Amino acid sequence: MMLSRAKPAVGGTPPPGDKRRKKGKKVPQLEELLAQRDFTGAIALLEFKRHVGEQEEDADLWIGYSAFHLGDYKRALEEYEALTKQPACNPDVWVNLACTYFFLGMYTQAEQAALKAPKSRLQNRLLFHLAHKFSDEKKLMSSHQNLQDITEDQLSLASIHYMRSHYQEAIDIYKRILLDNREYLALNVYVALCYYKLDYYDVSQEVLAVYLQQVPDSTIALNLKACNHFRLYNGKAAEAELKNLTDSASSSFEFGKELIKHNLVVFRGGEGALQVLPPLVDVIPEARLNLVIYYLRQDDVQEAYNLIKDLEPTAPQEYILKGVVNAALGQEMGSRDHLKIAQQFFQLVGESASECDTIPGRQCMSSCFFLLRQFGNVLIYLNSVKSYFYNDDTFNFNYAQAKAAMGNFSEAEEVFLLIQSEKIKNDFVYLSWLARCYIMNKKPQLAWKLYLKMETSGESFNLLQIIANDCYRMHQFYYSAKAFDVLERLDSNPEHWEGKRGACVGVFQMILAGREAKETLREVLHLLKSTGNSQVEYIVRIMKKWAKENRVPV
């Protein structure tokens, strides 16, 4: 986005005369410093001359200009505001002041200042961007119509396309300008950024390399290269790209310092998030989203919701994140309203023309159908992107649940066992589904082991109920009886005795049919005797009689 003012035509060359020398070196001229974009040097020179009484022509204007280009917008604001209070203020100062307000996020003040400035192309470009910030389509179109086919105006149009997620339109403008102006190397960075947003990280790297060959210490370019590495490889590779930049004390680094600090938090998996991200929430748009992600990873769903609930989503990532937060909150609170909102956000992204064939778009549709409990459709979408997520625990967790819900327990068990995350493996949803898969795959002993590893809690009680009832349905009566026995001791509900009685009789039937070892009868009798119910004596007598007749030691 090109909102910096054009270099004024008025002076810049100091008056001839006292040319001071120090150690044989000439003091640099202001024009030289500005041409080299050494804005720190320019400010130092101007302040020195102001201090010794050698007032440079338009010194205040140049200090404001240099501070603006250094990214020190507060300093630029002080200079420009002071200039507007002078009786002989140049009217063009108002548009410079407006640009400074804009970069400080003070959009209302920016518009007020811009409207005091004479009509100019810079003023129109600024009003164009302000209309976008205010979501005022009428003013946006009015300023759009005033744009001309000149480089600055076209760059401004491309930046609006970028911010409205029209990345291909922005690329077309940048490439057209580059065809006629090969020397505009920085446009390669803009093109690379668009390709990054389109998920073409390899292409982004190729385009970016053209610029980095000429300007190897560019903060913005190195940061984008690091982001590409993060997407293509991992956080360590990305952080390595930024190391030289963070070691640097250049004015270029100062300009992007907050952005670098933000991205390092992301590259380090959220390390230092609470120290770095909160102050940046209204400075860097992604800071709010990444702080929400951090809270979600810490299981602080309510805090994540508080941070995102008032955000009006405009980009797919924002819709997706709002969907995820509402889904998490809905599951935590048992709120159907939040789950419905989540399902609608996922559907909106998944069915949109721009996202329907992307990986996130298909994931959104699978999430939508997951919440609707239409697991056949969930599998259609997850199967289409499975090859990209082989070692992804979260993907495998959802994939396995959908497989199990469709009755494909054998494959579901395999996928559940691929998961490495201890957090997921200790989740009750994981344990309950894996136990059910074991039972359905005729491995009830493994389901029982899952229970034995758990500490006594409400969740272990629920797992016992699943084992007891599912084993009973699958005629795995021995483990059903063991589970009902523990349930009966924990809760004197008559249903638990009835379940245990039926399971014990079931084991006896299996022994009679030769499908269960006779030795099991001893343990069944032990389980029955632990109950004080009057029916026990009758059942035990019949079993012992059979055991005696068949010489089975009990």
RODO-2510 file (C-alpha; in nm, 4 decimals, decimal comma):
residues 554
     n   res          X          Y          Z
     1     m     0,0000     0,0000     0,0000
     2     m     0,1559     0,3325    -0,1030
     3     l     0,0289     0,5994     0,1299
     4     s     0,3612     0,7697     0,1979
     5     r     0,3750     1,1177     0,0524
     6     a     0,5761     1,1954    -0,2572
     7     k     0,9042     1,3742    -0,1925
     8     p     0,8286     1,7513    -0,1847
     9     a     0,9877     1,9654    -0,4510
    10     v     1,0788     2,2397    -0,2012
    11     g     1,4426     2,2716    -0,0872
    12     g     1,6428     2,0120     0,0947
    13     t     1,9864     2,1435     0,0078
    14     p     2,1385     2,3413     0,2952
    15     p     2,2711     2,6906     0,2228
    16     p     2,6281     2,7086     0,0976
    17     g     2,8852     2,8206     0,3462
    18     d     3,0111     2,6550     0,6572
    19     k     3,0973     2,3033     0,5444
    20     r     3,2193     2,1273     0,8546
    21     r     3,4625     1,8428     0,8442
    22     k     3,5466     1,5853     1,1031
    23     k     3,8401     1,3491     1,0666
    24     g     3,8537     1,4391     0,6994
    25     k     3,4948     1,3247     0,6306
    26     k     3,2276     1,5536     0,4883
    27     v     2,9019     1,5864     0,6801
    28     p     2,6376     1,4210     0,4591
    29     q     2,3785     1,6385     0,2897
    30     l     2,0081     1,5899     0,3628
    31     e     1,9372     1,4996     0,0001
    32     e     2,1995     1,2234     0,0119
    33     l     2,0532     1,0741     0,3291
    34     l     1,6998     1,0784     0,1888
    35     a     1,8160     0,9255    -0,1402
    36     q     1,9814     0,6445     0,0603
    37     r     1,6632     0,6115     0,2705
    38     d     1,8755     0,6729     0,5784
    39     f     1,5899     0,8361     0,7678
    40     t     1,7575     0,7936     1,1081
    41     g     2,0558     0,9872     0,9740
    42     a     1,8268     1,2502     0,8217
    43     i     1,6513     1,3102     1,1557
    44     a     1,9857     1,3260     1,3410
    45     l     2,1192     1,5829     1,0909
    46     l     1,8059     1,7987     1,1041
    47     e     1,7901     1,7924     1,4840
    48     f     2,1589     1,8806     1,5080
    49     k     2,1139     2,1761     1,2747
    50     r     1,8047     2,2846     1,4668
    51     h     2,0082     2,2657     1,7910
    52     v     2,3024     2,4761     1,6640
    53     g     2,0735     2,7285     1,4967
    54     e     2,1365     2,6263     1,1330
    55     q     1,7692     2,5881     1,0427
    56     e     1,7197     2,3689     0,7346
    57     e     1,4457     2,4833     0,4995
    58     d     1,1226     2,2941     0,5874
    59     a     1,3137     2,1080     0,8611
    60     d     0,9990     2,0215     1,0562
    61     l     0,8386     1,8828     0,7411
    62     w     1,1441     1,6697     0,6686
    63     i     1,1621     1,5399     1,0261
    64     g     0,7947     1,4386     1,0016
    65     y     0,8601     1,2774     0,6626
    66     s     1,1628     1,0820     0,7906
    67     a     0,9882     0,9703     1,1111
    68     f     0,6905     0,8505     0,9042
    69     h     0,9147     0,6428     0,6784
    70     l     1,0921     0,4961     0,9814
    71     g     0,7562     0,3770     1,1102
    72     d     0,7771     0,6191     1,4065
    73     y     0,4253     0,7468     1,3461
    74     k     0,3876     0,9063     1,6901
    75     r     0,6918     1,1259     1,6268
    76     a     0,5638     1,2111     1,2777
    77     l     0,2254     1,2970     1,4309
    78     e     0,3847     1,5431     1,6760
    79     e     0,5694     1,7224     1,3948
    80     y     0,2709     1,7420     1,1581
    81     e     0,0254     1,8491     1,4298
    82     a     0,2657     2,1273     1,5328
    83     l     0,2906     2,2406     1,1694
    84     t    -0,0902     2,2574     1,1276
    85     k    -0,1061     2,5017     1,4198
    86     q     0,1255     2,7486     1,2481
    87     p    -0,0430     3,0427     1,0685
    88     a     0,1537     2,9881     0,7464
    89     c     0,0913     2,6123     0,7381
    90     n     0,1328     2,4527     0,3962
    91     p    -0,2118     2,2981     0,3135
    92     d    -0,0401     1,9775     0,1948
    93     v     0,0612     1,9075     0,5552
    94     w    -0,2989     1,8016     0,6245
    95     v    -0,2774     1,5025     0,3920
    96     n     0,0565     1,4017     0,5514
    97     l    -0,1084     1,4281     0,8932
    98     a    -0,4031     1,2213     0,7662
    99     c    -0,1675     0,9457     0,6442
   100     t    -0,0001     0,9414     0,9855
   101     y    -0,3356     0,9102     1,1632
   102     f    -0,4202     0,6256     0,9250
   103     f    -0,1076     0,4290     1,0128
   104     l    -0,1809     0,4812     1,3827
   105     g    -0,5255     0,3290     1,3312
   106     m    -0,6994     0,6617     1,4062
   107     y    -0,9268     0,6389     1,1043
   108     t    -1,1878     0,8999     1,2041
   109     q    -0,9161     1,1628     1,2641
   110     a    -0,7498     1,0552     0,9377
   111     e    -1,0683     1,1240     0,7424
   112     q    -1,1195     1,4626     0,9122
   113     a    -0,7621     1,5707     0,8346
   114     a    -0,7776     1,4388     0,4753
   115     l    -1,0904     1,6432     0,4019
   116     k    -0,9048     1,9629     0,5097
   117     a    -0,6329     1,8976     0,2508
   118     p    -0,6507     2,0225    -0,1114
   119     k    -0,7798     1,7656    -0,3602
   120     s    -0,4947     1,5481    -0,4806
   121     r    -0,4303     1,1936    -0,5961
   122     l    -0,2781     1,1086    -0,2554
   123     q    -0,5881     1,2427    -0,0815
   124     n    -0,8119     1,0289    -0,3047
   125     r    -0,6044     0,7172    -0,2397
   126     l    -0,6236     0,7775     0,1332
   127     l    -1,0007     0,8304     0,1225
   128     f    -1,0249     0,5098    -0,0850
   129     h    -0,8541     0,3136     0,1921
   130     l    -1,0566     0,4844     0,4630
   131     a    -1,3796     0,3878     0,2846
   132     h    -1,2589     0,0269     0,2927
   133     k    -1,1814     0,0553     0,6656
   134     f    -1,5276     0,1997     0,7323
   135     s    -1,6899    -0,0620     0,5019
   136     d    -1,8549     0,2279     0,3172
   137     e    -1,9156     0,0788    -0,0291
   138     k    -2,0610     0,4033    -0,1683
   139     k    -1,7526     0,6117    -0,0799
   140     l    -1,5288     0,3238    -0,1870
   141     m    -1,6795     0,3225    -0,5364
   142     s    -1,6650     0,7024    -0,5557
   143     s    -1,2911     0,7057    -0,4774
   144     h    -1,2419     0,4056    -0,7066
   145     q    -1,3884     0,6029    -0,9991
   146     n    -1,1403     0,8853    -0,9313
   147     l    -0,8410     0,6532    -0,9620
   148     q    -0,6312     0,7036    -1,2739
   149     d    -0,4155     0,4675    -1,4754
   150     i    -0,0985     0,5809    -1,3011
   151     t     0,1311     0,3607    -1,0958
   152     e     0,0468     0,4984    -0,7485
   153     d    -0,3285     0,4729    -0,8057
   154     q    -0,3038     0,1228    -0,9484
   155     l    -0,0908     0,0118    -0,6535
   156     s    -0,3541     0,1520    -0,4213
   157     l    -0,6237    -0,0431    -0,6080
   158     a    -0,4155    -0,3610    -0,5869
   159     s    -0,3776    -0,3199    -0,2107
   160     i    -0,7564    -0,2904    -0,1719
   161     h    -0,7966    -0,6070    -0,3810
   162     y    -0,5478    -0,7756    -0,1471
   163     m    -0,7306    -0,6661     0,1676
   164     r    -1,0618    -0,7852     0,0234
   165     s    -0,9006    -1,1259    -0,0433
   166     h    -0,9049    -1,0747    -0,4219
   167     y    -0,5475    -1,1981    -0,4504
   168     q    -0,5484    -1,2928    -0,8180
   169     e    -0,6764    -0,9458    -0,9176
   170     a    -0,3958    -0,7894    -0,7126
   171     i    -0,1360    -1,0160    -0,8776
   172     d    -0,2622    -0,9143    -1,2236
   173     i    -0,2127    -0,5431    -1,1429
   174     y     0,1336    -0,5953    -0,9935
   175     k     0,2497    -0,8050    -1,2885
   176     r     0,1190    -0,5479    -1,5360
   177     i     0,3139    -0,2710    -1,3604
   178     l     0,6263    -0,4899    -1,3427
   179     l     0,6174    -0,5484    -1,7189
   180     d     0,6740    -0,1756    -1,7784
   181     n     0,8841    -0,1078    -1,4683
   182     r     1,1301    -0,3889    -1,4067
   183     e     1,3165    -0,1647    -1,1623
   184     y     1,0207    -0,1716    -0,9189
   185     l     1,1720    -0,4716    -0,7424
   186     a     0,9575    -0,4364    -0,4288
   187     l     0,6489    -0,5349    -0,6296
   188     n     0,7915    -0,8876    -0,6312
   189     v     0,7361    -0,8913    -0,2535
   190     y     0,3707    -0,7931    -0,3031
   191     v     0,3240    -1,0655    -0,5644
   192     a     0,4932    -1,3186    -0,3345
   193     l     0,2619    -1,2143    -0,0514
   194     c    -0,0430    -1,2747    -0,2723
   195     y     0,0839    -1,6213    -0,3658
   196     y     0,1416    -1,6896     0,0043
   197     k    -0,2221    -1,6011     0,0743
   198     l    -0,3272    -1,8367    -0,2072
   199     d    -0,1266    -2,1180    -0,0363
   200     y     0,1258    -2,1336    -0,3242
   201     y     0,4246    -2,1226    -0,0876
   202     d     0,6783    -2,2593    -0,3389
   203     v     0,5787    -2,0002    -0,6003
   204     s     0,5925    -1,7300    -0,3328
   205     q     0,9515    -1,8304    -0,2511
   206     e     1,0578    -1,8162    -0,6174
   207     v     0,9154    -1,4668    -0,6682
   208     l     1,0580    -1,3463    -0,3377
   209     a     1,4075    -1,4655    -0,4292
   210     v     1,4214    -1,2056    -0,7107
   211     y     1,3903    -0,9252    -0,4562
   212     l     1,6136    -1,0791    -0,1881
   213     q     1,8996    -1,1124    -0,4373
   214     q     1,9051    -0,7327    -0,4595
   215     v     1,7921    -0,6418    -0,1046
   216     p     1,9068    -0,9289     0,1211
   217     d     1,8329    -0,7469     0,4510
   218     s     1,4701    -0,6468     0,3858
   219     t     1,2623    -0,7000     0,7003
   220     i     0,9339    -0,7574     0,5162
   221     a     1,0861    -0,9940     0,2577
   222     l     1,2805    -1,1993     0,5142
   223     n     0,9706    -1,2202     0,7316
   224     l     0,7654    -1,3492     0,4378
   225     k     1,0400    -1,6007     0,3545
   226     a     1,0240    -1,7209     0,7148
   227     c     0,6442    -1,7540     0,6923
   228     n     0,6813    -1,9638     0,3755
   229     h     0,9316    -2,1865     0,5570
   230     f     0,6860    -2,2223     0,8448
   231     r     0,4176    -2,3429     0,6031
   232     l     0,6496    -2,5635     0,3975
   233     y     0,8611    -2,7072     0,6808
   234     n     0,8231    -2,6129     1,0487
   235     g     0,8670    -2,3436     1,3127
   236     k     1,2392    -2,4094     1,3618
   237     a     1,3135    -2,3562     0,9930
   238     a     1,1096    -2,0348     1,0006
   239     e     1,2846    -1,9051     1,3115
   240     a     1,6257    -1,9711     1,1567
   241     e     1,5323    -1,7377     0,8684
   242     l     1,4550    -1,4587     1,1146
   243     k     1,7678    -1,5013     1,3278
   244     n     1,9828    -1,2595     1,1260
   245     l     1,7000    -1,0100     1,1303
   246     t     1,6500    -1,0190     1,5071
   247     d     2,0262    -0,9829     1,5593
   248     s     2,0208    -0,6695     1,3436
   249     a     1,9689    -0,3217     1,4853
   250     s     1,8910    -0,1635     1,1497
   251     s     1,6131     0,0893     1,0968
   252     s     1,4518    -0,1705     0,8684
   253     f     1,4167    -0,4070     1,1638
   254     e     1,2754    -0,1298     1,3833
   255     f     1,0023    -0,0771     1,1224
   256     g     0,8865    -0,4398     1,1406
   257     k     0,9825    -0,5153     1,5018
   258     e     0,6282    -0,5795     1,6248
   259     l     0,5480    -0,8030     1,3278
   260     i     0,8635    -1,0088     1,3880
   261     k     0,7860    -1,0457     1,7599
   262     h     0,4337    -1,1601     1,6684
   263     n     0,5545    -1,4164     1,4155
   264     l     0,8197    -1,5582     1,6479
   265     v     0,5419    -1,6427     1,8947
   266     v     0,3645    -1,8341     1,6165
   267     f     0,6839    -2,0100     1,5021
   268     r     0,7540    -2,1177     1,8634
   269     g     0,4124    -2,2757     1,9018
   270     g     0,2684    -2,0011     2,1231
   271     e     0,5676    -1,9504     2,3534
   272     g     0,5448    -1,6024     2,5083
   273     a     0,1960    -1,5452     2,3628
   274     l     0,0535    -1,3729     2,6723
   275     q     0,3472    -1,1308     2,6881
   276     v     0,3625    -1,0420     2,3175
   277     l     0,0178    -1,0772     2,1617
   278     p    -0,2275    -0,8785     2,3829
   279     p    -0,0665    -0,5356     2,3104
   280     l    -0,0681    -0,6211     1,9362
   281     v    -0,4366    -0,7225     1,9137
   282     d    -0,5424    -0,3918     1,7554
   283     v    -0,2123    -0,3368     1,5730
   284     i    -0,1612    -0,6600     1,3751
   285     p    -0,4891    -0,8200     1,2566
   286     e    -0,3563    -1,1745     1,2951
   287     a    -0,2573    -1,1094     1,6600
   288     r    -0,6179    -1,1422     1,7775
   289     l    -0,6636    -1,4657     1,5819
   290     n    -0,3373    -1,6157     1,7085
   291     l    -0,4222    -1,5207     2,0669
   292     v    -0,7568    -1,6972     2,0225
   293     i    -0,5703    -2,0060     1,8949
   294     y    -0,3379    -1,9873     2,1963
   295     y    -0,6335    -1,9813     2,4372
   296     l    -0,7916    -2,2770     2,2549
   297     r    -0,4691    -2,4772     2,2913
   298     q    -0,4692    -2,3958     2,6625
   299     d    -0,8322    -2,5184     2,6835
   300     d    -0,9406    -2,1685     2,7889
   301     v    -1,2403    -2,1720     2,5557
   302     q    -1,4297    -1,8935     2,7352
   303     e    -1,1373    -1,6504     2,7006
   304     a    -1,1048    -1,7417     2,3323
   305     y    -1,4763    -1,6746     2,2846
   306     n    -1,4582    -1,3376     2,4657
   307     l    -1,1800    -1,2289     2,2321
   308     i    -1,3518    -1,3305     1,9074
   309     k    -1,7237    -1,2895     1,9766
   310     d    -1,7405    -0,9276     1,8514
   311     l    -1,5149    -0,9851     1,5487
   312     e    -1,7050    -0,9510     1,2224
   313     p    -1,5375    -1,2135     1,0002
   314     t    -1,4330    -1,1070     0,6522
   315     a    -1,1729    -1,3715     0,5580
   316     p    -1,2114    -1,7522     0,5481
   317     q    -0,9656    -1,7961     0,8368
   318     e    -1,1794    -1,5702     1,0567
   319     y    -1,4991    -1,7621     0,9741
   320     i    -1,3207    -2,0921     1,0427
   321     l    -1,1815    -1,9746     1,3761
   322     k    -1,5206    -1,8416     1,4876
   323     g    -1,6647    -2,1788     1,3924
   324     v    -1,4012    -2,3673     1,5925
   325     v    -1,4500    -2,1484     1,9013
   326     n    -1,8298    -2,1826     1,8893
   327     a    -1,7984    -2,5595     1,8413
   328     a    -1,5620    -2,5893     2,1403
   329     l    -1,7833    -2,3692     2,3587
   330     g    -2,0968    -2,5535     2,2475
   331     q    -1,9444    -2,8893     2,3429
   332     e    -1,8136    -2,7568     2,6749
   333     m    -2,1438    -2,5951     2,7758
   334     g    -2,3767    -2,8399     2,6020
   335     s    -2,5144    -2,5444     2,4046
   336     r    -2,6997    -2,6341     2,0853
   337     d    -2,7080    -2,2659     1,9856
   338     h    -2,3275    -2,2411     1,9742
   339     l    -2,3019    -2,5711     1,7868
   340     k    -2,5569    -2,4458     1,5322
   341     i    -2,3594    -2,1227     1,4812
   342     a    -2,0380    -2,3271     1,4355
   343     q    -2,2049    -2,5557     1,1818
   344     q    -2,3275    -2,2525     0,9827
   345     f    -1,9816    -2,0902     0,9782
   346     f    -1,8229    -2,4160     0,8571
   347     q    -2,0885    -2,4589     0,5894
   348     l    -2,0462    -2,0982     0,4721
   349     v    -1,6733    -2,1488     0,4131
   350     g    -1,6981    -2,5023     0,2760
   351     e    -1,9630    -2,4137     0,0169
   352     s    -1,8041    -2,0829    -0,0951
   353     a    -1,6746    -2,0767    -0,4512
   354     s    -1,3248    -1,9695    -0,3426
   355     e    -1,2814    -2,2337    -0,0688
   356     c    -1,4878    -2,5370    -0,1756
   357     d    -1,1921    -2,7108    -0,3439
   358     t    -0,9256    -2,6106    -0,0918
   359     i    -0,8093    -2,8324     0,1939
   360     p    -0,9491    -2,5959     0,4643
   361     g    -1,2763    -2,5778     0,2676
   362     r    -1,3144    -2,9555     0,2681
   363     q    -1,2213    -2,9725     0,6347
   364     c    -1,4950    -2,7181     0,7022
   365     m    -1,7536    -2,9318     0,5231
   366     s    -1,6431    -3,2388     0,7189
   367     s    -1,6790    -3,0375     1,0441
   368     c    -2,0222    -2,9164     0,9340
   369     f    -2,1430    -3,2733     0,8728
   370     f    -1,9729    -3,3933     1,1923
   371     l    -2,1854    -3,1501     1,3939
   372     l    -2,4917    -3,2652     1,1976
   373     r    -2,3882    -3,6266     1,2804
   374     q    -2,3920    -3,7188     0,9105
   375     f    -2,0775    -3,9303     0,9306
   376     g    -2,1027    -4,0782     0,5818
   377     n    -2,0591    -3,7266     0,4412
   378     v    -1,7835    -3,6563     0,6950
   379     l    -1,5834    -3,9480     0,5520
   380     i    -1,6350    -3,8334     0,1906
   381     y    -1,4624    -3,5029     0,2692
   382     l    -1,1957    -3,6413     0,5039
   383     n    -1,1010    -3,9156     0,2556
   384     s    -1,0422    -3,6456    -0,0090
   385     v    -0,7698    -3,4792     0,2033
   386     k    -0,6433    -3,7808     0,4032
   387     s    -0,3091    -3,7988     0,2186
   388     y    -0,2141    -3,4522     0,3517
   389     f    -0,2691    -3,5457     0,7177
   390     y    -0,1250    -3,8954     0,7696
   391     n     0,0611    -3,8054     1,0897
   392     d    -0,1784    -3,5358     1,2095
   393     d    -0,3255    -3,6469     1,5448
   394     t    -0,6246    -3,4133     1,5360
   395     f    -0,7184    -3,5256     1,1849
   396     n    -0,6808    -3,8926     1,2798
   397     f    -0,8912    -3,8416     1,5929
   398     n    -1,1828    -3,7036     1,3900
   399     y    -1,1322    -3,9551     1,1083
   400     a    -1,1348    -4,2513     1,3474
   401     q    -1,4497    -4,1266     1,5233
   402     a    -1,6292    -4,0953     1,1890
   403     k    -1,5151    -4,4461     1,0873
   404     a    -1,6391    -4,5898     1,4171
   405     a    -1,9693    -4,4015     1,3952
   406     m    -2,0247    -4,5665     1,0552
   407     g    -1,9567    -4,9103     1,2086
   408     n    -1,6145    -4,9546     1,0482
   409     f    -1,4508    -5,0514     1,3782
   410     s    -1,1506    -5,2368     1,2401
   411     e    -1,0192    -4,9373     1,0436
   412     a    -1,1216    -4,7018     1,3224
   413     e    -0,9065    -4,8964     1,5711
   414     e    -0,6042    -4,8754     1,3387
   415     v    -0,6415    -4,4986     1,3039
   416     f    -0,6973    -4,4441     1,6780
   417     l    -0,3720    -4,6300     1,7466
   418     l    -0,1789    -4,3996     1,5092
   419     i    -0,2418    -4,1072     1,7463
   420     q     0,0654    -4,0043     1,9500
   421     s    -0,0658    -3,7046     2,1456
   422     e    -0,0897    -3,7880     2,5171
   423     k    -0,3518    -3,5189     2,5599
   424     i    -0,5824    -3,6865     2,3064
   425     k    -0,5032    -4,0365     2,4365
   426     n    -0,6151    -3,9302     2,7847
   427     d    -0,9348    -3,7717     2,6519
   428     f    -1,2481    -3,9638     2,7508
   429     v    -1,3869    -3,9421     2,3959
   430     y    -1,0739    -4,1215     2,2697
   431     l    -1,0819    -4,3848     2,5450
   432     s    -1,4533    -4,4566     2,5065
   433     w    -1,4368    -4,4903     2,1271
   434     l    -1,1221    -4,7054     2,1396
   435     a    -1,2816    -4,9304     2,4032
   436     r    -1,5883    -4,9698     2,1811
   437     c    -1,3659    -5,0540     1,8817
   438     y    -1,1804    -5,3178     2,0854
   439     i    -1,5103    -5,4749     2,1938
   440     m    -1,6574    -5,4731     1,8429
   441     n    -1,3319    -5,6216     1,7101
   442     k    -1,3564    -5,9059     1,9689
   443     k    -1,0740    -5,7782     2,1912
   444     p    -1,2643    -5,7074     2,5160
   445     q    -0,9544    -5,7723     2,7263
   446     l    -0,7902    -5,4609     2,5725
   447     a    -1,0958    -5,2504     2,6569
   448     w    -1,0731    -5,3789     3,0161
   449     k    -0,7041    -5,2789     3,0278
   450     l    -0,8023    -4,9246     2,9285
   451     y    -1,0312    -4,9116     3,2308
   452     l    -0,7672    -5,0531     3,4672
   453     k    -0,5244    -4,7755     3,3683
   454     m    -0,7749    -4,5048     3,4621
   455     e    -0,8068    -4,3472     3,8040
   456     t    -1,1451    -4,3738     3,9732
   457     s    -1,3611    -4,0872     3,8496
   458     g    -1,6852    -4,0055     3,6775
   459     e    -1,5174    -4,0837     3,3449
   460     s    -1,3964    -4,4272     3,4581
   461     f    -1,7532    -4,5023     3,5758
   462     n    -1,8856    -4,4052     3,2302
   463     l    -1,6234    -4,6239     3,0611
   464     l    -1,7316    -4,9173     3,2782
   465     q    -2,0893    -4,8682     3,1597
   466     i    -1,9761    -4,8754     2,7955
   467     i    -1,7705    -5,1929     2,8536
   468     a    -2,0500    -5,3623     3,0503
   469     n    -2,3249    -5,2897     2,7979
   470     d    -2,1259    -5,3258     2,4730
   471     c    -1,9677    -5,6546     2,5858
   472     y    -2,3118    -5,7838     2,6807
   473     r    -2,4465    -5,6960     2,3338
   474     m    -2,1491    -5,8663     2,1696
   475     h    -2,1897    -6,1822     2,3876
   476     q    -1,8563    -6,1159     2,5573
   477     f    -2,0178    -6,1988     2,8900
   478     y    -1,7065    -6,2505     3,1025
   479     y    -1,5844    -5,8886     3,0708
   480     s    -1,9420    -5,7641     3,0872
   481     a    -1,9833    -5,9438     3,4213
   482     k    -1,6551    -5,7961     3,5541
   483     a    -1,7662    -5,4456     3,4531
   484     f    -2,1165    -5,4834     3,6010
   485     d    -1,9609    -5,6175     3,9222
   486     v    -1,7529    -5,3004     3,9695
   487     l    -2,0527    -5,0847     3,8767
   488     e    -2,2663    -5,2620     4,1338
   489     r    -2,0099    -5,1980     4,4058
   490     l    -1,9855    -4,8298     4,3086
   491     d    -2,3599    -4,7757     4,2688
   492     s    -2,6367    -4,9953     4,4139
   493     n    -2,8657    -4,9336     4,1163
   494     p    -3,0731    -5,2561     4,0626
   495     e    -2,9964    -5,2399     3,6898
   496     h    -2,6302    -5,3146     3,7645
   497     w    -2,7245    -5,6369     3,9486
   498     e    -2,9570    -5,7360     3,6653
   499     g    -2,6786    -5,6761     3,4133
   500     k    -2,4289    -5,8692     3,6230
   501     r    -2,6744    -6,1572     3,6730
   502     g    -2,7435    -6,1792     3,2997
   503     a    -2,3723    -6,1615     3,2133
   504     c    -2,2808    -6,4333     3,4656
   505     v    -2,5542    -6,6603     3,3301
   506     g    -2,4249    -6,5756     2,9809
   507     v    -2,0739    -6,6907     3,0763
   508     f    -2,2239    -7,0150     3,2133
   509     q    -2,4077    -7,0710     2,8843
   510     m    -2,0841    -7,0127     2,6913
   511     i    -1,9080    -7,2702     2,9108
   512     l    -2,1890    -7,5197     2,8448
   513     a    -2,1560    -7,4552     2,4716
   514     g    -1,7790    -7,5041     2,4861
   515     r    -1,7065    -7,1445     2,3852
   516     e    -1,5583    -7,0392     2,7188
   517     a    -1,2968    -7,2115     2,9383
   518     k    -1,4467    -7,4130     3,2238
   519     e    -1,1997    -7,2586     3,4669
   520     t    -1,3789    -6,9249     3,4234
   521     l    -1,6685    -7,0600     3,6299
   522     r    -1,4695    -7,0174     3,9516
   523     e    -1,4367    -6,6414     3,8960
   524     v    -1,8028    -6,6120     3,7931
   525     l    -1,9051    -6,7722     4,1222
   526     h    -1,6756    -6,5336     4,3080
   527     l    -1,8408    -6,2356     4,1314
   528     l    -2,1889    -6,3629     4,2208
   529     k    -2,1056    -6,4226     4,5870
   530     s    -1,9959    -6,0582     4,6248
   531     t    -2,3642    -5,9598     4,5863
   532     g    -2,6088    -5,9764     4,8738
   533     n    -2,9108    -6,0350     4,6483
   534     s    -3,1484    -6,3204     4,7374
   535     q    -3,1333    -6,4594     4,3806
   536     v    -2,7621    -6,5348     4,4120
   537     e    -2,8011    -6,8531     4,6154
   538     y    -3,0273    -7,0199     4,3557
   539     i    -2,7945    -6,9338     4,0614
   540     v    -2,4817    -7,0436     4,2525
   541     r    -2,6438    -7,3773     4,3507
   542     i    -2,7199    -7,4625     3,9846
   543     m    -2,3675    -7,3698     3,8718
   544     k    -2,2002    -7,5689     4,1504
   545     k    -2,4185    -7,8700     4,0766
   546     w    -2,3067    -7,8650     3,7116
   547     a    -1,9435    -7,8159     3,8141
   548     k    -1,9603    -8,1150     4,0467
   549     e    -2,1198    -8,3342     3,7805
   550     n    -1,8533    -8,2338     3,5277
   551     r    -1,5640    -8,2422     3,7737
   552     v    -1,4826    -7,8744     3,7317
   553     p    -1,2972    -7,7403     4,0414
   554     v    -1,4642    -7,4282     4,1816
***
